[in-house]
């Protein structure tokens, strides 16, 4: 189980597979048409946990 480095509360990427009742799903914001950028933030304190990106769209077949 992951822990937020700012508020020290448990967070999970998937709310269906969480182990603790007080953990919540990490917020994900997705933007972009060809280059998809994702920002992950803590559901408890809204601190930014990280960023990710991938190529998407018609070229790769990803949504």
C-alpha positions, 0 to 999 in steps of 0.5 A: 500500500502506498503512502502519501509523502506529504500527509502520510495517509494511505492511497491506492491506484484502484479503489476496488483493490484497496486493503484499508478502509481509509484509503482512497483512489489517487486522482488522475487528470488526463489531457492531450490528443496525441501525447497524453499527459497524466497528473496524479494527486493525493485524494486527502491533501491534493498534493501532486504525487507524480506525472506520466505520459504516453503517446496515444491517438490513432497512431498507436490505437490507444484512447 
